[in-house]
Amino acid sequence: MTATTFEAFHAAIKDQIAAFFGANVNTVEWYEQGEDPDSRPRPIKTPAIILELESFIPGDDIGDGRTPLDCQITANCILGRSTPNLQIQTSNFAAQFLANARNNKWGLAHDASFPSGFTAGPGKFDPEKNGYESWFVTWGQTFYLGNDVWAPTGITPTEVWLGLSPEIGIPYVDKYIKETP
């Protein structure tokens, strides 16, 4: 799968989380505020993971034509208040999520970096908080949007010749160093 669009990387994260937790989680969704500011939050079927893209900034350009976005993402791990040992189970839910996410590129291969900078803590998610308890897990991850300008097929070089600037070009060929890939 490639993350050439925001829709693609949102879908990849959601799908990978849903597959990992399977029937143990009833809801995996991206947080969306209602269009009507007066509308009441809808009930959440727990256990639930509500994802939020908190922010993003331009990342380091790796020179392949894609746009790198350093994203901050939060997963809200939510359990219903009727859950036995609620505080322990809620923090355990967040720990399980973190264990799955910490080396996860969400099936996006070279379109995502490995996640980093994890933090977790008691819930900030509050759709009027009636009947829910939560812990959050936040992390940073770079996603590369757009198409890679370098074709994945072609001839793999068998020799690479290196020259040091400013002594490069035909007049300096005899000073080049041969490397074998």
Secondary structure as UniProt FT lines:
FT   HELIX           6..21
FT   HELIX           22..24
FT   STRAND          27..30
FT   TURN            37..38
FT   STRAND          48..58
FT   STRAND          67..80
FT   TURN            81..82
FT   TURN            84..85
FT   HELIX           86..101
FT   TURN            102..103
FT   TURN            106..107
FT   HELIX           109..111
FT   STRAND          116..122
FT   TURN            130..131
FT   STRAND          132..145
FT   STRAND          160..162
FT   TURN            165..166
FT   HELIX           170..175
FT   STRAND          177..179
//
